[in-house]
Amino acid sequence: MMPTINQHIVNSRLSVPSIEEERKIYPSVLSARMGKLMISVYRKVGTVLSFLVLILSVSPLPQTAAFQVREFPISISVSYPRDPAPSADGAVYFVAMNSDLVVRMDPTTKSFRSYNLPEGSQPHGIVADRDGNLWITAMGGNRISRLNPKTGDLSSYPIPSPGNGPHTPVLDPQDNLWFTMQRSGKIGKVERRTGKVTEYPIPTRGSGPYGIAVDQGGTVWFAELSGHKVGRLDPATGKITEYAPPTRRSGPRRVAIGPDGTVWFTQYRRGGLGKLDPATGKITEYPPVSGPDSGPYAIAVDGQGRIVYNEISANTVIRFDPRTERFETLALPSANTAIRKMAADAGGRVWFVGSSSKTIGWLE
């Protein structure tokens, strides 16, 4: 078990030896003058090292995780599964990007069922609305698809301009669909009532928008992986505001909204976690848990308001409590799991899909 921060300080403290101990350290063959000089140096070095250990110990050391992973193999043939979407009926859906499939998993029976999409769709993301319909970003088809899993009916919403690369979808409180367009640097919207598709260009050129979330007031937040910013879109006016984290080129990848409206995001290239206060625009960066190259990727908020994210390169899951600022880390059971998105169900359980391990599971 990894020690707590206080334990770490105590166990790592370098004690300065007493005079009697110092005499034992240095043989009597040394001259008194040399002995005194070396003793003085030793004491000073010991004091400096003790101070450095104390300073380093206040960084957010990960604790042994008090949570577990339940993981199951995907029992049907899929290529590049990703992005879980819990549904109101208790099922969890995900897409198989290179198989042009939508897949349904029954958590009770652990059974799977697939739905075919048009060839070349390259489904990237998926989300379930309140009626059980599934909204899918078809990256290869430059369109949004809507699937009724009960009937199998599929509707299509083409994006007016070409080459957008629709990426990650999210629903607002009115069940309008918002989505990032990574290739063209835009945010898109499908109006539920009319089916109208609107495009909102992001001011920063080459922004590469990736993850997206909507707060309780309907404001849209998104991560600019290539633009190294976090963006805010006002749905009433269409105005986009961008916020740059203190660390340049930190690579914000995905975003999640806390119960109090705080915007949390992973910093893929910096290796850490970021927090944005929507009232002030102030961004706080937390140090990397597993190092700067750990690759923080997916992020979600569980039923108790804790932030859960994974480090795709370190193959770990991190849980962070904003109230105590305590980190917990857990190594994933499957090697090279490659979690690319997490999503919480109605009960606050956080789901994931492993793109490389071809597994699906949850944290508990």
N, C-alpha and C positions, 0 to 999 in steps of 0.2 A: 504493500500500500504506500502510495506517495505521501510524504509528510505534508502537513498544513504549512502555511507560510511561516507561522510562528515557530513550528518545529524545525523548519528548514533553517531559520536564523540561528536557533540554539545549536543544532547539530553541526552547522557549518562554521560556527564562530572559532576564529583562531585565537587561542589564549597566548598571552605574553608570558614567557617563563619567568620564574622568580630568580633572584640573584644566585641562590644555591644551585638551581637547575642550570643556570647559565654557566656556572663554573664547571659543572659536569660536562657540558657540551664541548668546552674548549680545553684541550690538554694543557698540562702545566709547562710543557716545553715551549709554549708560546710566551713571548715576552709579556709582561704585565701591560705594557703600553698597547701592544697589538691586540691582546685579549680584550682590553677595555674598548678599543675601537670596534672590534668585531661584535662585541656584546651590544654596543650602542646601535650599530647597523642592524643587527638582528631584531632588537626591540622595535626600532622604527619600522622595519619592513613588516613585522608581525602586526603592528598597529594599523598600518596602511591597508594590509590585506584584510584585516578584520573589518575595517570600514567599508572596503569594496564589496565584501561578501554581504554586509548589511544592506548596502545600496541595491545590489543585484537582487536581494531576496524580496524586495517590495514589488517586483514585477509580478504580473498575474500568473503565478505558477498553477498549472492545471492540477486538479484534485482527482483522485480515483473516482470514476463515475458511479453514481448511485442509480443509474438507469441501465437498461439492457436493450439489445436489438433482437427482434424476432424477424427472421429472414427465411424465405421460401423460394425454391427454384421455380422459374417460369416453365411450366410443363409442356408448352406448345412451342413450335418452331418460330422463332422471331429473330430479326436482325436489328440491332441497335435500339433496344427498348429504352424508354425514357419518360420522365415527367408524369407522375401520378396525379390523378384527379378524383378525389373522393366524391361520391354522389349521395344525394339525399336518401336513396334507398339502401345505403350501407355498402354498396359495391364500390370498388375502386377501379378506375379505368386508367389506361396509359396508351401511348402510341409506340409502334415499332417503326422507326423512321425509315430504315432501308427495306422494310417489308411492305410498306404502304398498308399498314394495319392499325386498327383500334382494337385494344384488348380489354376485356372485362374480367376482373378477378372477384370471386365470391370469398370474402374473408372467413366465412364459416366453414365452407366445404373445401376451400383452397382449389377450386376448379376454375378453369379459364375458358373463355369464349372469344373468338375473334370476328371482326367485321372488316370487310375489304373496302379500301378506298381506291379511287381511280389510279391507274398506273402512273408513276412519276410524281405523286403527290408530295412525297417526302414530308410526312407530318412531323412537325417539330414540337408543338405544345398542344395541350388539351385542357379544358375546364368544363365542369358540369353546371348547368343553370338550375334554378329552383324547380323547374318542371322536369328535370331529368335529361334534357337535351344536352348533347355534347358539342362544344365548339372547338374546332381544330384549326390550327394555323398550318396551311399547306405550303411549306417553303418552296417546294419544287413547282407547284402549280400557280404561285402568286395569287392565292385566293384564301378565303376563309370558308370552311365547310361546317355545316351543322348536321349532326346525325341524331336521329331518334332511335335509340337502341331497342325500343319496344317493337317498332315496325320495320326498322332498317332503312327508312326513308332518309335520303341525303340531299341537302340543299347546298347551293354554292353562292358565294358572294365574291365576285372578282374584284380585285383592287384596280382602280382606274389606270394608274400609271404602271409601267412594266418594271421588272427587275427589283422588287422591294425586299424579297426574302422575309415574309412574315414569320415571326419568331415565337414570342411568348405571349399568351393571352391571359386576360383577367376580366372579371365582370364587376361592374359598379353596382350600387344599391338598387338601381332600376333594371338590372340585367342587360344593360348595354355592354357590348364587348369592346375592350380596349386591347391593343396589341403593339408590340415593338416590331419595327422593320429594320433589321440589322444592316442589310446591304445598302439601303437608300438613306438611312439616317432619319427616319420618320417615326411618328406615333400614329397608329390608325384607330379608327372607331367604326363599329358597325352598330347603327341604331336599331334596337330590337323591334320597335314598332313599325318602321318603314323598310328596314334592310339597307338603308343608305350607308355608303362607305365614305368616310372623310379621312383625309391625310393631313398630318400636322408636321411640317419640316422642323427639325431641331436646329437651332442657330449654329452650333458648333459643327464645322465641316468634318466628315469622317468620324462622327460620334460613336457609331456602332452600338446603338441601344440594344440592351440584352434583357435583363429582368425587369418586371413591372409589377406594381401593386396599386391598389386604390384604398384610400382611407375612408373612415366612416362618413365623412362629409362629401365624398365623391371626388376628391382631388386625386389626380393621377401622379404617381411617382415612378421614376424609372432610373435604371443604371446605365451609364455610358461607358462601356468596356474600353472602347478605343479613345473616346473623348476624355476619359478620366474625370468624369463629373457625375453628380446626381442631379436629375432633372425633375421639375415640377410642372404639371400642365393644369391650368385652370379650365375645367370643362365648360364654364359659362362663357368665357371669352376666347379660349384657345391659346391664351398667352403661355409661353414656356419660359420658366426661370431656371437657370443652371447654377449649381453650387460646386465649387472646386474644393476637395479635401486638402488639408495642409500638406500631405505628401504628394508630390508630383508623380504622375504616371503610376498611380496606385491601382488602376484597373477595377473600378467598381463593377461587380458582375450581376448580382441579384439583390433584390430589396424585399423587405417585409415591414409591416406596420404593427407596432406594439399596441396594447390596449389603451394607452394614453395618447396615441397618435404619433409617438416617436417613430422616426424612419430609421430602420436598421439596414445595413448593407455589408456585403462581403467585399473585401479588397483583394482580388485575385493576385495581383502582381506585387502587392506589399506584404501579403501573408497575414493580414489581420482583419479585425472587425471594426466597422464604422457606425457612428450614431449621428443623426441629424435632428436638431431641434426645429420643428416646422414653424415655431413662433418667431425664432430669431435667425434661423439659417446657420447657427453655429454647428460645426462638425467636430466631434470628438473621435479620436482614433485610439483603439486599444492595441497593445503590442501583440505580435504574432505568438501563438501558443506553441506551435511545432516548428517555427522558423519561417523566414521570409519566403521560402520556396515551397511552402506547404500547400498553396493553391486553394484558399477558401472559395467555395463555389455556391452551392445551394443554401438557402436560408428560409426558416419558417419560425412562427411563434406558436408555442404549445398552449394547452388549455390553462396553464397557470401563469402565462405571460412571460415565460422564459424563452430566450433566443436559442434556436438550435441551428447549427450550420455544420457543413462538412468540409474537410480539407482533402481535396481530391488526390493530391500528390502524396500526402501522408497516409491516406486511407483511414482517416479517423472521423468521428463525429464529436463536435464540441457542444456543450450546453452551457449557456451563460445566464445567470440570474441578475437582471438589472438592479434589483434592490440591494443585493449584497456584493455585486460585482465579482462574483465567484465563478470561476471557470471549472468545468468538469470535462474530461476527455475520455473517449472510448475508442479502442481499435476495432474496426469492423471485422466480422468473422471471416468474410470472403476476401481473398486477395484481389487487389485492383478492382474494387467494386465499381468505381466511377459513377457516383451519384451526381446527377446534373440538375435536379430540382427536387424540392421537398414540398409537401402540402399537408396541412392539418385538416382532419375531418371534423364533423360537427361536435364530437366529444373532446376535441383538443389533441387527439393522437396524431403524431407526425409520421407521415408515410414517405417512402422513398422507393426508387427503382434503380437497380444497378445496371448500367449500360453494358459494362464489360462482363460482370459476373452473371448477368441474366437472372437476377433475383429481384424479388419484391418483398418489402417488409415495413415494419414500423418500430418506433422507439417506445419503450414503456418503462 
